[in-house]
Amino acid sequence: AAMKNLSVEAMSNRATPVWKIAGLCILLASLVWLVFGQTLGHQFVNLDDESYVYANPVVSQGLTAQAIGWASTHIVSHNWHPLTTISHMVDCQLFDLKPAGHHFTNVMLHTIAAILLLIVLHQMTGALWRSAFVAAIFAIHPLRVESVAWIAERKDVLSAVFFMLTIGAYVQFVRRPTFLRYLILSIFFALGLMSKPMLVTVPFVLLLLDYWPLRRFQTARSTISKLLLEKIPLLILAAPVAAVTVVIQRHGINSVENLSPPWRIGNAFVSLLIYIRQMLWPFDLAVFYPHSGDQLPLWQIAISSALFIAITAAVFVVRKQRPYFLSGWLWYVSMLAPVIGIIQVGSQAHADRYTYLPQIGLYLAATWGMADFSLRWPNGRLILRISAGFVLGLSMWRAWNQASFWRDSQSLWNHALTATDDNDLAHERLASALLDKDRPDEAIVQAQLAINLKADNASAQNDFGVALARRGQPEEAITHFWKALEADPNLSRLHYNIANVLVAKGDAAQATLHYQKQLEIDPNFAEAHNNFATLLLREGDLDQATDHLAKALQLKPNYAEARNNLAVALSQKGGFWQRLL
């Protein structure tokens, strides 16, 4: 009797040998590692990896009780996702700051998510090969690369594991509703929310699964009101997370914050269709796509809006004959809703990573639709198998190629410049990567290109200043630093860079003000504490100098320069024998 709620198709689960499912899981894992195994040889990249991992003094010191408390109460890069932050701490504990280990965790989590997707789809539908294809295309589509190859996108792959576990627990609850099963479902959902708040729309996705493939809408006992009431505890879990995220991210809204709602809605419709185009034609993918602002062509908005309305109407019209079209399409739209840009965070028009879980809905609709239509064709099954093999082969090739661009920052941004136009962020980040390799002349070229596209790009002005300072041109460097300061007074490391140049010029008083301002903005910046202490030592303020050096070593215990400076400071204070270094 408990099975009546489940799809009729799912009854065939019992007939599927375990060895066949296990074999497909192994094959799926092999596909993932063939595509993404290369990332174990990749480096960190200079977009968010620093704030999430290697330049985050709390995270990089590994897992402690104090660090777990910090993760629960602090915002990292405009996100509250304590479980993701803790997972980065675990990696630092296990692998230190060796990127291979961090990449390994990302690929493992993605592998687990893909295997769980296969299992839960098979549980719900009983259609093993269709479920396997959906899981495979999810696993190795080129749009997945950003979520898997980018260490800072740990939140995608970690939340995906809990998302799949939530669906699996929900299927078990539907089979036999008990308090314990609902509690397990709620725990998985809560863990998912703590990995990435984008999962707030999961209760709606579960309602779609009730429609198809679980077909709970068709049973007399299961009225819609009962199904809605069933989701209320999950909505109660999601509501505060959604509210906190909106408040946090309002502070993270970037240069398009003044864009009027009609333009944001227009970009949302265009993005919905762009993701479909990228799904079908995965070429020219990039880590960053510049936002067109109010320059987005009206014809694009008009066509995208019309197509959206037409598709929505069409899936509704055929819902009785083809329920998977309605369920899959609304899965896609609802899961994209939190990141579609109505509330704009950052200056991107759209992003590959946003398709990670939403596009499963489209894979479901397309796979079930093509499989059903193929039954009408002569040799339909053969054509379908050949087509599926071709699609997976093409995806693997494109995904492997796309993942190769993530090997380091320079490669990543060079590719972004090839794949996009007028990308000031890509020029600026490439300039920063070149500075990291001590190539100031090339960095100046890229910084200038970024400034040509966007004169108030504070980071580009800052890069330009750093490059000039390295070339021994402090006066010219200061000019660019002032321009950066005008564009963004709170830019990371800007006051630190200004202070360093002022020290070189002999202006200790002004340098002191800028070191203080830098440490006010970022009190956990070890290098700023060290350099300020060096200036204080020169000025004879030994007490303040030792305080700042102690703080630098607390933040970076292996910071050799700060350790040496502290030895000098304590020696000058007459406390040399007290050093416990």
MOFENVEN-V987924 format. One line per field, one symbol per residue. ss: DSSP state (~ for helix, > for strand, _ for the rest). burial: I if it has 24 or more other ideal C-beta (glycine too) atoms within 12 Angstrom, else O. A space follows every 10 residues. Layout:
ss=???
burial=???
This chain:
ss=_~~~~__~~~ ~~~~~__~~~ ~~~~~~~~~~ ~~~~~~~~~~ ~_______~~ ~~~~__~~~~ ____~~~~~~ ~~~__>__>_ _~~~~~~~~~ ~~~~~___~~ ~~~~~~~~~~ ~~~~~~~~~~ ~~~~~__~~~ ~~~~~~~~~~ _~~~~~~~~_ ~~~~~~~~~~ ~~~~~~~~~~ ~~~~~___~~ ~~~~~~~~~~ ~~~___~~~~ ~~~~~~~~~~ ~____~~~__ ___~~~~~~~ _~~~~~~~~~ ~~~~~~~~~~ __________ ~~~~~~~~~~ ~~~~~~~~~~ _________> __~~~__~~~ ~~~~~~~~~~ ~~~~~~~___ __~~~~~~~~ ~~~~~~~~~_ _______>__ _~~~~____~ ~~~~~~~~~~ ~~~~_____~ ~~~~~~~~~~ ~~~~~~~~~~ ~~~~~~~_~~ ~~~~~~~~~_ ___~~~~~~~ ~~~~~~___~ ~~~~~~~~~~ ~~~____~~~ ~~~~~~~~~~ ___~~~~~~~ ~~~~~~~___ ___~~~~~~~ ~~~~~__~~~ ~~~~~~~~~~ ~____~~~~~ ~~~~~~~~~_ _~~~~~~~~~ ~~~~~____~ ~~~~~~~~~~ ~~___~~~__ _
burial=OOOOIIIOII OOIOOIOOOO IOOIIOIIIO IIIIIIIIII OIIIIIIIII IIIIIIIIII IIIOOOIIOI IOOIOIIIII IIIIIIIIII IIOOIOIOIO IIIIIIIIII IIIIIIIIII IIIIIIIIII IIIIIIIIII IIIIIIIIII IIIIIIIIII IIIIIIIIII IIIIIOIOOO OIOOIIOIII IIIIIIIIII IIIIIIIIII IIIIIIIOOO OIOOOOIOOI IOOIIOIIOO IIOIIOOOIO OIOIIIOOIO OOIIIIIIII IIIIIIOIIO OIOOIIIIII IIIOOIOOOI IOOIIOOIOO IOOOIOOOIO OIIIIIIIII IIIIIIIIII IIIIIIIIII IIIIIIIIII IIIIIIIIII IOOOOOOOOO OOOIOOIIOO IIOOIIOIII IIIIIIIIII IIIIIIIOII OOIIIIIIII IIIIIIOOOI OIIIOIIIII IOIIOOIIII IIIIIIIIII OOOIOOIIOI IIIIIOIOOO IIIIIIIIII IIIIOOOOOO IIOIIIIIIO OIOIIIIIII IIIIIIIOOO OIOIIIOIII IIIIIIOOIO OIIOIIIIII OOOOOOOOOO O
